[in-house]
Amino acid sequence: MKYSNGNFKPIIDKCEGCERVVEESGEKYCKTFLNPEAKWRIGICNFATHQKPEISTARARINPLKAAKRASKK
């Protein structure tokens, strides 16, 4: 596949280190997506192999009355 024919756009600096980067005629292109800059506009690229999204887990709120009842049963 020819990446330099005009359909594919060169990668941006956030794409460096990704396994999907292909170099052709001195330019680096993403072999998965035509416009890599658009994937990074919202946040992390979902095709990125070099970065993982941070997943924040919310702790469940415990009702103190229910917790006291559970503790008293033991």
C-alpha positions, -999 to +999 in steps of 0.1 A: +000+000+000+013+035-009+010+058+021+024+088+004-002+090-024-021+117-006-048+099+014-027+093+045-015+122+065+018+121+084+017+113+121+020+139+149+044+139+178+019+121+201+021+090+178+058+085+183+065+051+198+033+035+185+036+001+169+013+011+140+037+037+126+051+029+092+079+049+075+078+055+038+099+078+018+112+097+048+077+104+063+060+084+091+024+074+086-002+055+107-011+023+090-045+021+107-060+056+104-058+082+076-057+113+098-039+106+131-043+142+143-081+138+144-078+108+167-058+128+193-081+158+192-106+144+218-080+127+240-060+096+236-061+077+203-079+044+206-054+028+183-024+038+203-003+009+215+022+030+234-003+046+258-031+033+279-061+054+290-063+062+327-093+045+342-106+061+374-127+039+396-153+056+418-156+041+453-191+031+462-207+052+489-217+032+519-247+042+539-234+045+576-267+032+590-265+000+569-228-004+577-236-002+615-264-028+611-241-051+592-214-047+618-238-054+647-249-087+631-215-103+633 
